[in-house]
Amino acid sequence: MGSRDRAIIEVLYGCGIRVSESISLKLSDISEGFIKAKGKGDKQRIVPIGTKALDAIDDHLKYHKEGSLDLVFLSKNARVLDRVAVFRRIKKLAKEAGVNKTISPHTIRHSFATNILEKGADLRLIQEFLGHVNIAVTDRYTHISAKRLKDSFTQFHPRP
């Protein structure tokens, strides 16, 4: 996997941002452990970014082609990267890794939200991370957690 692809995946999972937010991420949007994500309706939010994602970006930037664009992720021709191209690339990488499910950028975003919820993050924080206007949209992640709770109950209770 190339440094750009690794960095894109690390940013998608490390921040939970949308693929459109990742491909529009500018170098100037990264500052002191946070990124500015430009979401739906051009709404901007501040999202924490972890060290793994930052390290992957740093590694990718070693090969970054100079140009007039301030974007972190460019196509091989130093142009704006297309979200469909990212989807195809992730799908191909998943297949090469032997993953038999369809994996997309949204799958990675969903994994981010599910994982931090299971680690105990508050639903309102997850709403903020994901940029959801309505908490009902974020609430779908609690059903996954409820299923895990039920499975754990069945597995560990002496008389389920």
C-alpha positions as protocol buffer text, in pm:
chain_id: "A"
residue {
  index: 1
  type: MET
  ca { x: 0 y: 0 z: 0 }
}
residue {
  index: 2
  type: GLY
  ca { x: 133 y: 341 z: -92 }
}
residue {
  index: 3
  type: SER
  ca { x: 187 y: 623 z: 154 }
}
residue {
  index: 4
  type: ARG
  ca { x: -106 y: 824 z: 20 }
}
residue {
  index: 5
  type: ASP
  ca { x: -352 y: 535 z: 53 }
}
residue {
  index: 6
  type: ARG
  ca { x: -227 y: 454 z: 403 }
}
residue {
  index: 7
  type: ALA
  ca { x: -259 y: 819 z: 505 }
}
residue {
  index: 8
  type: ILE
  ca { x: -613 y: 845 z: 367 }
}
residue {
  index: 9
  type: ILE
  ca { x: -720 y: 534 z: 557 }
}
residue {
  index: 10
  type: GLU
  ca { x: -552 y: 655 z: 878 }
}
residue {
  index: 11
  type: VAL
  ca { x: -725 y: 993 z: 849 }
}
residue {
  index: 12
  type: LEU
  ca { x: -1065 y: 839 z: 773 }
}
residue {
  index: 13
  type: TYR
  ca { x: -1040 y: 604 z: 1071 }
}
residue {
  index: 14
  type: GLY
  ca { x: -843 y: 835 z: 1299 }
}
residue {
  index: 15
  type: CYS
  ca { x: -1084 y: 1126 z: 1264 }
}
residue {
  index: 16
  type: GLY
  ca { x: -1410 y: 969 z: 1147 }
}
residue {
  index: 17
  type: ILE
  ca { x: -1444 y: 1223 z: 870 }
}
residue {
  index: 18
  type: ARG
  ca { x: -1631 y: 1174 z: 544 }
}
residue {
  index: 19
  type: VAL
  ca { x: -1440 y: 1085 z: 229 }
}
residue {
  index: 20
  type: SER
  ca { x: -1534 y: 1423 z: 79 }
}
residue {
  index: 21
  type: GLU
  ca { x: -1384 y: 1592 z: 386 }
}
residue {
  index: 22
  type: SER
  ca { x: -1062 y: 1392 z: 352 }
}
residue {
  index: 23
  type: ILE
  ca { x: -1008 y: 1476 z: -14 }
}
residue {
  index: 24
  type: SER
  ca { x: -1068 y: 1845 z: 53 }
}
residue {
  index: 25
  type: LEU
  ca { x: -831 y: 1847 z: 354 }
}
residue {
  index: 26
  type: LYS
  ca { x: -571 y: 2120 z: 316 }
}
residue {
  index: 27
  type: LEU
  ca { x: -226 y: 2136 z: 467 }
}
residue {
  index: 28
  type: SER
  ca { x: -334 y: 2459 z: 633 }
}
residue {
  index: 29
  type: ASP
  ca { x: -627 y: 2272 z: 797 }
}
residue {
  index: 30
  type: ILE
  ca { x: -391 y: 2068 z: 1016 }
}
residue {
  index: 31
  type: SER
  ca { x: -275 y: 2231 z: 1338 }
}
residue {
  index: 32
  type: GLU
  ca { x: -165 y: 2109 z: 1680 }
}
residue {
  index: 33
  type: GLY
  ca { x: -352 y: 1780 z: 1695 }
}
residue {
  index: 34
  type: PHE
  ca { x: -666 y: 1902 z: 1518 }
}
residue {
  index: 35
  type: ILE
  ca { x: -797 y: 1932 z: 1165 }
}
residue {
  index: 36
  type: LYS
  ca { x: -1061 y: 2158 z: 1019 }
}
residue {
  index: 37
  type: ALA
  ca { x: -1314 y: 1941 z: 841 }
}
residue {
  index: 38
  type: LYS
  ca { x: -1542 y: 2105 z: 589 }
}
residue {
  index: 39
  type: GLY
  ca { x: -1862 y: 1899 z: 597 }
}
residue {
  index: 40
  type: LYS
  ca { x: -2204 y: 1899 z: 441 }
}
residue {
  index: 41
  type: GLY
  ca { x: -2339 y: 2242 z: 359 }
}
residue {
  index: 42
  type: ASP
  ca { x: -1985 y: 2383 z: 389 }
}
residue {
  index: 43
  type: LYS
  ca { x: -2012 y: 2361 z: 769 }
}
residue {
  index: 44
  type: GLN
  ca { x: -1674 y: 2357 z: 929 }
}
residue {
  index: 45
  type: ARG
  ca { x: -1584 y: 2170 z: 1249 }
}
residue {
  index: 46
  type: ILE
  ca { x: -1269 y: 2106 z: 1444 }
}
residue {
  index: 47
  type: VAL
  ca { x: -1182 y: 1736 z: 1483 }
}
residue {
  index: 48
  type: PRO
  ca { x: -898 y: 1581 z: 1683 }
}
residue {
  index: 49
  type: ILE
  ca { x: -641 y: 1384 z: 1484 }
}
residue {
  index: 50
  type: GLY
  ca { x: -429 y: 1112 z: 1638 }
}
residue {
  index: 51
  type: THR
  ca { x: -56 y: 1054 z: 1609 }
}
residue {
  index: 52
  type: LYS
  ca { x: -94 y: 753 z: 1375 }
}
residue {
  index: 53
  type: ALA
  ca { x: -285 y: 964 z: 1125 }
}
residue {
  index: 54
  type: LEU
  ca { x: -40 y: 1254 z: 1161 }
}
residue {
  index: 55
  type: ASP
  ca { x: 257 y: 1021 z: 1115 }
}
residue {
  index: 56
  type: ALA
  ca { x: 94 y: 872 z: 804 }
}
residue {
  index: 57
  type: ILE
  ca { x: 37 y: 1222 z: 664 }
}
residue {
  index: 58
  type: ASP
  ca { x: 399 y: 1317 z: 739 }
}
residue {
  index: 59
  type: ASP
  ca { x: 520 y: 1003 z: 562 }
}
residue {
  index: 60
  type: HIS
  ca { x: 292 y: 1076 z: 266 }
}
residue {
  index: 61
  type: LEU
  ca { x: 410 y: 1438 z: 243 }
}
residue {
  index: 62
  type: LYS
  ca { x: 767 y: 1320 z: 181 }
}
residue {
  index: 63
  type: TYR
  ca { x: 639 y: 1226 z: -163 }
}
residue {
  index: 64
  type: HIS
  ca { x: 392 y: 1514 z: -202 }
}
residue {
  index: 65
  type: LYS
  ca { x: 426 y: 1684 z: -538 }
}
residue {
  index: 66
  type: GLU
  ca { x: 476 y: 2056 z: -521 }
}
residue {
  index: 67
  type: GLY
  ca { x: 205 y: 2256 z: -684 }
}
residue {
  index: 68
  type: SER
  ca { x: -39 y: 2536 z: -642 }
}
residue {
  index: 69
  type: LEU
  ca { x: -286 y: 2316 z: -451 }
}
residue {
  index: 70
  type: ASP
  ca { x: -279 y: 2324 z: -72 }
}
residue {
  index: 71
  type: LEU
  ca { x: -449 y: 1982 z: -59 }
}
residue {
  index: 72
  type: VAL
  ca { x: -300 y: 1697 z: 143 }
}
residue {
  index: 73
  type: PHE
  ca { x: -422 y: 1427 z: -95 }
}
residue {
  index: 74
  type: LEU
  ca { x: -378 y: 1460 z: -467 }
}
residue {
  index: 75
  type: SER
  ca { x: -419 y: 1223 z: -759 }
}
residue {
  index: 76
  type: LYS
  ca { x: -112 y: 1072 z: -919 }
}
residue {
  index: 77
  type: ASN
  ca { x: -129 y: 1363 z: -1168 }
}
residue {
  index: 78
  type: ALA
  ca { x: -115 y: 1620 z: -884 }
}
residue {
  index: 79
  type: ARG
  ca { x: -483 y: 1706 z: -931 }
}
residue {
  index: 80
  type: VAL
  ca { x: -782 y: 1706 z: -699 }
}
residue {
  index: 81
  type: LEU
  ca { x: -854 y: 1351 z: -586 }
}
residue {
  index: 82
  type: ASP
  ca { x: -1200 y: 1216 z: -668 }
}
residue {
  index: 83
  type: ARG
  ca { x: -1412 y: 1054 z: -393 }
}
residue {
  index: 84
  type: VAL
  ca { x: -1507 y: 769 z: -627 }
}
residue {
  index: 85
  type: ALA
  ca { x: -1138 y: 699 z: -684 }
}
residue {
  index: 86
  type: VAL
  ca { x: -1088 y: 674 z: -307 }
}
residue {
  index: 87
  type: PHE
  ca { x: -1386 y: 436 z: -282 }
}
residue {
  index: 88
  type: ARG
  ca { x: -1242 y: 214 z: -557 }
}
residue {
  index: 89
  type: ARG
  ca { x: -896 y: 220 z: -404 }
}
residue {
  index: 90
  type: ILE
  ca { x: -1021 y: 118 z: -59 }
}
residue {
  index: 91
  type: LYS
  ca { x: -1234 y: -157 z: -212 }
}
residue {
  index: 92
  type: LYS
  ca { x: -930 y: -288 z: -402 }
}
residue {
  index: 93
  type: LEU
  ca { x: -703 y: -274 z: -96 }
}
residue {
  index: 94
  type: ALA
  ca { x: -961 y: -462 z: 112 }
}
residue {
  index: 95
  type: LYS
  ca { x: -985 y: -732 z: -154 }
}
residue {
  index: 96
  type: GLU
  ca { x: -604 y: -760 z: -170 }
}
residue {
  index: 97
  type: ALA
  ca { x: -601 y: -797 z: 210 }
}
residue {
  index: 98
  type: GLY
  ca { x: -844 y: -1088 z: 185 }
}
residue {
  index: 99
  type: VAL
  ca { x: -1144 y: -904 z: 326 }
}
residue {
  index: 100
  type: ASN
  ca { x: -1455 y: -1065 z: 180 }
}
residue {
  index: 101
  type: LYS
  ca { x: -1696 y: -786 z: 274 }
}
residue {
  index: 102
  type: THR
  ca { x: -1751 y: -467 z: 79 }
}
residue {
  index: 103
  type: ILE
  ca { x: -1542 y: -200 z: 248 }
}
residue {
  index: 104
  type: SER
  ca { x: -1591 y: 168 z: 170 }
}
residue {
  index: 105
  type: PRO
  ca { x: -1477 y: 497 z: 318 }
}
residue {
  index: 106
  type: HIS
  ca { x: -1810 y: 507 z: 503 }
}
residue {
  index: 107
  type: THR
  ca { x: -1739 y: 162 z: 650 }
}
residue {
  index: 108
  type: ILE
  ca { x: -1420 y: 307 z: 798 }
}
residue {
  index: 109
  type: ARG
  ca { x: -1613 y: 608 z: 936 }
}
residue {
  index: 110
  type: HIS
  ca { x: -1871 y: 370 z: 1083 }
}
residue {
  index: 111
  type: SER
  ca { x: -1592 y: 164 z: 1245 }
}
residue {
  index: 112
  type: PHE
  ca { x: -1448 y: 481 z: 1401 }
}
residue {
  index: 113
  type: ALA
  ca { x: -1783 y: 571 z: 1559 }
}
residue {
  index: 114
  type: THR
  ca { x: -1858 y: 216 z: 1674 }
}
residue {
  index: 115
  type: ASN
  ca { x: -1513 y: 168 z: 1827 }
}
residue {
  index: 116
  type: ILE
  ca { x: -1511 y: 490 z: 2027 }
}
residue {
  index: 117
  type: LEU
  ca { x: -1867 y: 426 z: 2146 }
}
residue {
  index: 118
  type: GLU
  ca { x: -1765 y: 79 z: 2266 }
}
residue {
  index: 119
  type: LYS
  ca { x: -1470 y: 236 z: 2449 }
}
residue {
  index: 120
  type: GLY
  ca { x: -1715 y: 458 z: 2637 }
}
residue {
  index: 121
  type: ALA
  ca { x: -1734 y: 784 z: 2441 }
}
residue {
  index: 122
  type: ASP
  ca { x: -2048 y: 988 z: 2499 }
}
residue {
  index: 123
  type: LEU
  ca { x: -2299 y: 986 z: 2212 }
}
residue {
  index: 124
  type: ARG
  ca { x: -2299 y: 1369 z: 2199 }
}
residue {
  index: 125
  type: LEU
  ca { x: -1921 y: 1368 z: 2149 }
}
residue {
  index: 126
  type: ILE
  ca { x: -1956 y: 1116 z: 1869 }
}
residue {
  index: 127
  type: GLN
  ca { x: -2224 y: 1338 z: 1714 }
}
residue {
  index: 128
  type: GLU
  ca { x: -1976 y: 1626 z: 1722 }
}
residue {
  index: 129
  type: PHE
  ca { x: -1689 y: 1416 z: 1582 }
}
residue {
  index: 130
  type: LEU
  ca { x: -1905 y: 1296 z: 1292 }
}
residue {
  index: 131
  type: GLY
  ca { x: -2062 y: 1635 z: 1223 }
}
residue {
  index: 132
  type: HIS
  ca { x: -2419 y: 1509 z: 1255 }
}
residue {
  index: 133
  type: VAL
  ca { x: -2672 y: 1788 z: 1299 }
}
residue {
  index: 134
  type: ASN
  ca { x: -2933 y: 1554 z: 1447 }
}
residue {
  index: 135
  type: ILE
  ca { x: -2853 y: 1316 z: 1735 }
}
residue {
  index: 136
  type: ALA
  ca { x: -3100 y: 1064 z: 1587 }
}
residue {
  index: 137
  type: VAL
  ca { x: -2854 y: 1002 z: 1303 }
}
residue {
  index: 138
  type: THR
  ca { x: -2578 y: 926 z: 1554 }
}
residue {
  index: 139
  type: ASP
  ca { x: -2812 y: 713 z: 1764 }
}
residue {
  index: 140
  type: ARG
  ca { x: -2790 y: 425 z: 1514 }
}
residue {
  index: 141
  type: TYR
  ca { x: -2453 y: 339 z: 1666 }
}
residue {
  index: 142
  type: THR
  ca { x: -2613 y: 261 z: 2001 }
}
residue {
  index: 143
  type: HIS
  ca { x: -2801 y: -30 z: 1843 }
}
residue {
  index: 144
  type: ILE
  ca { x: -2470 y: -192 z: 1761 }
}
residue {
  index: 145
  type: SER
  ca { x: -2358 y: -140 z: 2117 }
}
residue {
  index: 146
  type: ALA
  ca { x: -2691 y: -276 z: 2247 }
}
residue {
  index: 147
  type: LYS
  ca { x: -2638 y: -591 z: 2040 }
}
residue {
  index: 148
  type: ARG
  ca { x: -2292 y: -632 z: 2191 }
}
residue {
  index: 149
  type: LEU
  ca { x: -2441 y: -583 z: 2536 }
}
residue {
  index: 150
  type: LYS
  ca { x: -2703 y: -851 z: 2472 }
}
residue {
  index: 151
  type: ASP
  ca { x: -2441 y: -1091 z: 2331 }
}
residue {
  index: 152
  type: SER
  ca { x: -2222 y: -1038 z: 2637 }
}
residue {
  index: 153
  type: PHE
  ca { x: -2517 y: -1097 z: 2867 }
}
residue {
  index: 154
  type: THR
  ca { x: -2601 y: -1422 z: 2691 }
}
residue {
  index: 155
  type: GLN
  ca { x: -2239 y: -1534 z: 2693 }
}
residue {
  index: 156
  type: PHE
  ca { x: -2155 y: -1454 z: 3055 }
}
residue {
  index: 157
  type: HIS
  ca { x: -2476 y: -1473 z: 3260 }
}
residue {
  index: 158
  type: PRO
  ca { x: -2518 y: -1808 z: 3435 }
}
residue {
  index: 159
  type: ARG
  ca { x: -2891 y: -1821 z: 3349 }
}
residue {
  index: 160
  type: PRO
  ca { x: -2957 y: -1608 z: 3041 }
}
